[in-house]
Amino acid sequence: MTLTPLVYWAQRHEEIFLRVELTDAQNIVVDVHENSLHFRAQGHGAKGQNEYDFRLEFLLPVKPEVTHKSTQRQVNITVRKEQSGWWERLVIQERKPAFLAPDFDRWLDESDAEMEIREKEERRNRLKASRHKEEGFVSLKTGFLFVYNLVQFLGFSWIFVNMTVRLFIFGQDSLYDTFHTISDAMFLCQVLAAVEVLNAAFGVVRSGVVPAVIQVVGRNFILFIIFGSVEEMHNKPVVFFVFYLWSAIEIFRYPFYMLACFNTEWKTLTWLRYTIWIPLYPLGTLAEAVAVIQSIPIFDETKLFSIPLPKAIGTSVSFSYILHIYLLLMFLGLFINLRHLYKQRKKRFRTKKRKAN
Ligand SMILES: CCCCCCCCCCCCC[C@@H](O)CC(=O)SCCNC(=O)CCNC(=O)[C@H](O)C(C)(C)COP(=O)(O)OP(=O)(O)OC[C@H]1O[C@@H](n2cnc3c(N)ncnc32)[C@H](O)[C@@H]1OP(=O)(O)O
């Protein structure tokens, strides 16, 4: 014998919710045909473990597609109304079937349901507005990063091309006047590079703050203190090697970032950005260390930046002591950044491989 389960119902403007009181329901069949719903399942209901069945003739047309979800305690059915609106009752007959009752857990009267719709609408509008704001911020950020990367790319390309052409034309002689011909452009690019520390610190890009600080402070120390403030260093060939090694990576790194701004990549460029630091970084650090070592006797002689001691002690502390400490810091910085770049490389090529699989 088939039995009828208890069915609770509630409505919204768009849909009907039915809750069928059946525990551990199995073999559930829910059919909607010509506005009538037929339910059949086995489960544990008011009359114990049995086959349960019911039929409902809806008051108004409904859509034929129906969704149902069973939990351990009940089966929840959602039927969509053909036309949005409020029904004065669920079924066509005026006397409701005995097994049907309002679902007070979900029950709303018409005005409450309208309020719910309004709230939903407001929530949707708020979400849309915040998405618009976010999109605005993203496009502003992308525009800013693109322009920044473009300026740096142009700056470092000018430096690299200029030095290469001069090397071809003037040969070894070009090594001695790098500072005079290139330093203004390098000052500009390296001052701008401070933006990279801010970008990392404020989360504009996903780079590490410490590696960015080491990179920018390290280079600017060499550029402004060792080269910029010591005239005797201006015509040393080491300036050529430092500037050339710095710009050799940047002519690949910045275009790589420019493409990244538009979620695009060119595989060769990605490979170059994440590979050529392997020889360049140690060589660049070595060239910087040579510059520091060459500047030590000059600082000793000129007493530039020396720290005066109280009169009772006499003399002053030469800046060269700071430079000795800096040489140690350089190798610590080199280690931190090599490790960081190695991790970035591994991450980049690992994710790429995974995506390809
Ligand atoms: C306070 C104490 C200071 C003490 C100082 C001590 C001195 C230490 C001296 C150390 C020696 C320095 C030697 C050095 O000067 C020598 C040379 O430079 S030689 C030349 C070779 N050099 C290089 O190869 C280094 C080049 N520089 C860098 O790679 C970066 O500056 C570095 C911070 C080291 C690493 O970059 P980052 O952490 O940003 O890694 P990614 O490039 O992989 O970027 C991560 C993600 O962020 C996105 N991103 C980053 N920047 C931008 C941007 N401008 N525009 C758009 N997108 C950007 C990037 O796309 C990555 O995104 P995703 O993760 O989605 O792929």
The ligand as an ORCA input file, in Angstrom:
! r2SCAN-3c Opt
* xyz 0 1
  C      67.720     47.919      4.351
  C      68.969     47.180      4.180
  C      69.475     47.220      2.794
  C      70.787     46.573      2.715
  C      71.294     46.555      1.342
  C      72.395     45.623      1.248
  C      72.953     45.614     -0.114
  C      72.766     44.336     -0.771
  C      73.250     44.357     -2.161
  C      72.770     43.114     -2.870
  C      73.387     42.949     -4.178
  C      72.598     43.625     -5.284
  C      73.186     43.309     -6.580
  C      72.391     43.800     -7.745
  O      72.262     45.193     -7.682
  C      73.083     43.367     -8.976
  C      72.224     43.331    -10.172
  O      71.083     43.717    -10.208
  S      72.968     42.650    -11.550
  C      71.718     42.485    -12.766
  C      70.831     41.272    -12.559
  N      69.802     41.603    -11.610
  C      68.614     40.952    -11.545
  O      68.344     40.011    -12.250
  C      67.613     41.448    -10.540
  C      66.506     42.197    -11.197
  N      65.549     42.599    -10.196
  C      64.520     41.837     -9.802
  O      64.279     40.757    -10.303
  C      63.625     42.399     -8.719
  O      64.026     43.652     -8.401
  C      63.521     41.492     -7.464
  C      62.902     42.296     -6.304
  C      64.922     41.022     -7.046
  C      62.623     40.289     -7.756
  O      61.400     40.685     -8.310
  P      59.947     40.243     -7.770
  O      59.969     39.838     -6.343
  O      59.014     41.318     -8.131
  O      59.654     38.918     -8.592
  P      58.821     38.755     -9.961
  O      59.439     39.514    -11.047
  O      58.658     37.290    -10.151
  O      57.399     39.429     -9.651
  C      56.463     38.859     -8.729
  C      55.046     39.122     -9.242
  O      54.785     40.520     -9.243
  C      54.513     40.970    -10.578
  N      55.210     42.256    -10.742
  C      56.316     42.646    -10.091
  N      56.669     43.872    -10.486
  C      55.767     44.254    -11.414
  C      55.577     45.415    -12.195
  N      56.446     46.454    -12.125
  N      54.536     45.465    -13.059
  C      53.656     44.437    -13.157
  N      53.772     43.300    -12.430
  C      54.809     43.216    -11.579
  C      55.089     39.912    -11.492
  O      54.437     39.879    -12.722
  C      54.845     38.664    -10.679
  O      53.465     38.341    -10.819
  P      52.990     36.800    -10.814
  O      53.337     36.266     -9.445
  O      51.534     36.900    -11.081
  O      53.756     36.126    -11.896
*
